[in-house]
Amino acid sequence: MHSAPASRDANLAFGPGKDAGANSPNHPKAQTMWPDRRLLELFRTEFPIVLAPMAGVMDADLAIAAAQGGALGSLPCAMLSVEKAREQVNIIRQRVSAPVNMNFFCHKPVDAEPKREAGWKARLAAYYRELGLDPAAPFNAANRAPFDAAMCGLIEELKPEVVSFHFGLPEPALVKRIKAAGSLVISSATIVREAIWLEENGADVIIAQGAEAGGHRGMFLTENIAEQPGTFALVPQVVDAVKVPVIAAGGIADGRGIAAAFALGAAGVQIGTAYLRCPESRVIAPARSALARARDDSTVITNVMTGRPARGVANRVMREIGPISTDAPAFPHAATALGPLKAAAEQLGRVDFTNLWAGQAVRLGREMPAAELTRALAGAALARLGQMAG
Ligand SMILES: Cc1cc2nc3c(=O)[nH]c(=O)nc-3n(C[C@H](O)[C@H](O)[C@H](O)COP(=O)(O)O)c2cc1C
């Protein structure tokens, strides 16, 4: 089952030779070696690894590949219509017999403020001129609608094993309907207070998302990004505060990180950035190059791309207007006026206006098929945990 690793990095892949050793995830003994098995039982996956849902840069293909490797495959639905989400889940179910996680945003929607939008457009006017674009031309805003009754209907129809949320949880009546459909409900916390709130409001599992994480902060009871603890500080404090299993997220990209998460009390990990350069992702070529060049200090937290703070590799607009700007309209409206700039620059092979969401461990990422990467991550983590146990 296990194919030869593409990387010689002992922290990511198995050592030389075949996977006959007890540290191989395919070795029967290895199946008992995870220090916490609650997630394996809840999710019924081979490994306690969740492929992070990553809206805009992945679809069914990456979820399928990660699931084939033994992880929980996640489908980001935040930018999909009901029809598209249904189609994608059907594709996953046709190609792999594994549990699936459907992921949604559940921010409180705010209407676009015309005055603020106009100010933001004025701020971007020089870029429009540079790219020969007409700022007055109408453009379609990308859909980033919060989870609603229609999507809940789709959950009831498809009954995914897991439904995960970013930015809190939907209203209690919807949470109740999801649970009645038999799906587990999970969501991200960036501080202990949010973790306690999630548990009290029905989360079956909590993702502790540290400041290192790529993408949007899942924060919903605070807006202060300066206060967000790192994964190392957050995970044990969340573990102490709640009874449900905790998944560590943020900056975890190899066996060392996964083993550390377990040492901190996590029952599993959610990994995003490390999967971005897999061939099954939808990351465009110039963004792949930017990710491949990125180093430990290449990412920043910015609000200029969407209006909500998110971590990504710094690009031109983040550097020149941000990374934090009080002019950026509220989420997700900041992204609207950036849309035409993004499209025009990408035509020229540039990522000046593209969300290059990635976490602080981006440099540890490898270009390798996602199934292989998943097995390599699990194998390296088991090897590291075995060493730590002496
Ligand atoms: C490119 C990218 C897109 C993301 N999009 C989403 C999303 O749609 N929904 C979500 O819940 N989390 C999203 N996240 C956050 C992840 O769930 C997770 O917290 C993060 O990837 C963990 O940190 P890491 O990137 O260092 O592994 C995204 C992360 C990245 C890197």
PDBQT file of the ligand as one rigid body, heavy atoms in Angstrom, charges set to zero:
ROOT
HETATM    1  C1  LIG A 401      -4.707  28.388   1.912  1.00  0.00    +0.000 C 
HETATM    2  C2  LIG A 401      -5.509  28.245   3.169  1.00  0.00    +0.000 A 
HETATM    3  C3  LIG A 401      -6.891  28.359   3.110  1.00  0.00    +0.000 A 
HETATM    4  C4  LIG A 401      -7.657  28.142   4.266  1.00  0.00    +0.000 A 
HETATM    5  N1  LIG A 401      -9.026  28.164   4.168  1.00  0.00    +0.000 NA
HETATM    6  C5  LIG A 401      -9.778  27.730   5.221  1.00  0.00    +0.000 A 
HETATM    7  C6  LIG A 401     -11.179  27.474   5.055  1.00  0.00    +0.000 A 
HETATM    8  O1  LIG A 401     -11.753  27.631   3.987  1.00  0.00    +0.000 OA
HETATM    9  N2  LIG A 401     -11.856  27.034   6.144  1.00  0.00    +0.000 N 
HETATM   10  C7  LIG A 401     -11.258  26.804   7.361  1.00  0.00    +0.000 A 
HETATM   11  O2  LIG A 401     -11.924  26.384   8.299  1.00  0.00    +0.000 OA
HETATM   12  N3  LIG A 401      -9.933  27.031   7.528  1.00  0.00    +0.000 NA
HETATM   13  C8  LIG A 401      -9.181  27.465   6.481  1.00  0.00    +0.000 A 
HETATM   14  N4  LIG A 401      -7.824  27.634   6.648  1.00  0.00    +0.000 N 
HETATM   15  C9  LIG A 401      -7.217  27.450   7.986  1.00  0.00    +0.000 C 
HETATM   16  C10 LIG A 401      -6.969  25.971   8.277  1.00  0.00    +0.000 C 
HETATM   17  O3  LIG A 401      -8.178  25.347   8.656  1.00  0.00    +0.000 OA
HETATM   18  C11 LIG A 401      -5.962  25.726   9.411  1.00  0.00    +0.000 C 
HETATM   19  O4  LIG A 401      -6.322  26.430  10.564  1.00  0.00    +0.000 OA
HETATM   20  C12 LIG A 401      -4.540  26.070   9.046  1.00  0.00    +0.000 C 
HETATM   21  O5  LIG A 401      -4.249  25.665   7.735  1.00  0.00    +0.000 OA
HETATM   22  C13 LIG A 401      -3.568  25.386   9.992  1.00  0.00    +0.000 C 
HETATM   23  O6  LIG A 401      -2.296  25.934   9.908  1.00  0.00    +0.000 OA
HETATM   24  P1  LIG A 401      -1.179  25.508   8.826  1.00  0.00    +0.000 P 
HETATM   25  O7  LIG A 401      -1.618  26.165   7.563  1.00  0.00    +0.000 OA
HETATM   26  O8  LIG A 401       0.066  26.076   9.394  1.00  0.00    +0.000 OA
HETATM   27  O9  LIG A 401      -1.190  24.014   8.721  1.00  0.00    +0.000 OA
HETATM   28  C14 LIG A 401      -7.028  27.870   5.512  1.00  0.00    +0.000 A 
HETATM   29  C15 LIG A 401      -5.630  27.782   5.547  1.00  0.00    +0.000 A 
HETATM   30  C16 LIG A 401      -4.871  27.948   4.408  1.00  0.00    +0.000 A 
HETATM   31  C17 LIG A 401      -3.369  27.796   4.492  1.00  0.00    +0.000 C 
ENDROOT
TORSDOF 0
